[in-house]
Amino acid sequence: MNESSDTPQSDTGDQSRRFLFEHADIRGETVQLDEAYREILAIHQYPGGVRRLLGEFLAAAVLLSSNLKFEGKLILQVRSEGQLPLLMVECDDTLQVRGIARGAEQATSDNFDLLLHNGQLAVTIDPIRGQRYQGIVPLLQGSLARSLDYYFEHSEQLKTRIWLAADGGRASGLLLQQLPAQLTQDDAQRREQWDHVCALATTVKGAELLTVPCENLVHRLYHEDPVRLFEPTGVRFQCSCSRVRTRNALSTLGAPEILELLDEQGSITMECEFCNQGYRFERSDLADVLEGDSGKTLH
Ligand SMILES: [Zn+2]
């Protein structure tokens, strides 16, 4: 057996990778998605422009979730008056992602502003324990990356910049974030270091972001700056839906409507939009919901 060391496992597939500048209070994060991205695209038929946009959103969600310091998830959701009315992606603290574009059938454009005309982006941090936080930013910047830059400029104290690319087969991203002053206390020097690493990142072309493995990309950009590169963390597509959650959602319809559906169809099948999983409920599965609610409906 001849095992090649030329293609280490860490350079392939869906992964996120953190790096730290040794002489500056700046951290970086890269993400590359392929299988997870393609699995999500395979669930629905999306036009080309929407496929690419969904990829950028997925990559962004992974990059932003690297800020999560607790169990929970980060959600990016856009509502727009453009060709794509709704887009939503999630990434949790274990880097499980899922995403959906709704109403995308009419989307013929490849243009960000036409797809998401008058769009509002909600960035939600949803911890399992603790309070949900949501920030909203208008999508006026012509791209998701620039909109997120704008969001960070106006909401975070730590400077943050993001670069994204997606082509329908792969999705990638790069994030740089200034850390609290530790190594460098002088403000002017901190600013200079930040401008330097951002200027280099700005030279990255979308195609490079998509094709160059994280390790090589970081090396290519910052070969003159000592950088500590951490081991990659795997990213995967995994839907968080379940029979219990679906049943809870169904029960909010109320007994009369559930009864009507059961009379019409015999049973009720609910499909998860994110993964297409179907959950079928018979009358007997919903007995307590029907009884619990019937008391209320009689009053
Ligand atoms: Zn699901």
Residues whose N, C-alpha, C, O or C-beta is under 5 A from the ligand:
A	BS01	ZN	C239 C241 C272 F274 C275 Q277
